[in-house]
Amino acid sequence: EVQLVQSGAEVKKPGESLKISCKASGYSFTRSWIAWVRQMPGKGLEWMGIIYPGDSDTRYSPSFQGQVSISADKSINTAYLQWSSLKASDTAMYYCARHEGIASRMDVWGQGTTVTVSS
Amino acid sequence: QSVLTQPPSASGTPGQRVTISCSGSSSNIGSNYIYWYQQLPGTAPKLLIYRDNQRPSGVPDRFSGSKSGTSASLAIGGLRSEDEADYYCAAWDDSLSGCMFGGGTKLTVL
């Protein structure tokens, strides 16, 4: 079964760093892209960026460029989303999703990771 | 403000047919495939329609997609209470070099 399993909920303070994960199984991790999608409380979906684990080619939405870092470790089939200094406005649900191709469908989604940033 | 424009809400009674529109531009819908995602309350999004009008296995044929120029539509026939969800269109945008979502449409089954 193809699936993406994300790390658990996080509660952090402003200024702290954070790295959340997305572990893939059931398919060739290095042959598909992985995207990260943000959903702020009560709001819609926002595409943050994408990585190709095969060669670590990474693209960011202009809205998120410089705000987060996307990476992947193909030895353990895991993609990451990282912040160096969290803000309260980073409070959201974050989903990872498999992109068959860079401009293609997101056909498998993780269950989501809730990130709460509060002092 | 989203690059792709959807109505914020739609509604229908059981058995009815409803359509949800998605309007874009030549750099997204006009030159790339449209995708539709369904998000049931409290759950992750799910792929509903891909490549404008294709259904993944397991998606009922009550759901259909169409596209014309820079606009697209999702149609849901034989509306059921379990269709109550948020629906998002998405397309790659060549100008922004990224995937863009519509703002989402909340479907209420009356």
Interface residues (C-beta under 8 A of the other chain):
Chain A: A35 V37 G44 L45 E46 W47 G49 I50 R59 Y60 S61 P62 Y95 A97 H99 I102 A103 S104 R105 M106 D107 W109 G110 Q111 G112
Chain B: S2 N32 Y33 Y35 Y37 Q39 A44 P45 K46 L47 Y50 R51 P56 D86 Y88 A90 W92 L96 S97 G98 C99 M100 F101 G102 G103 G104
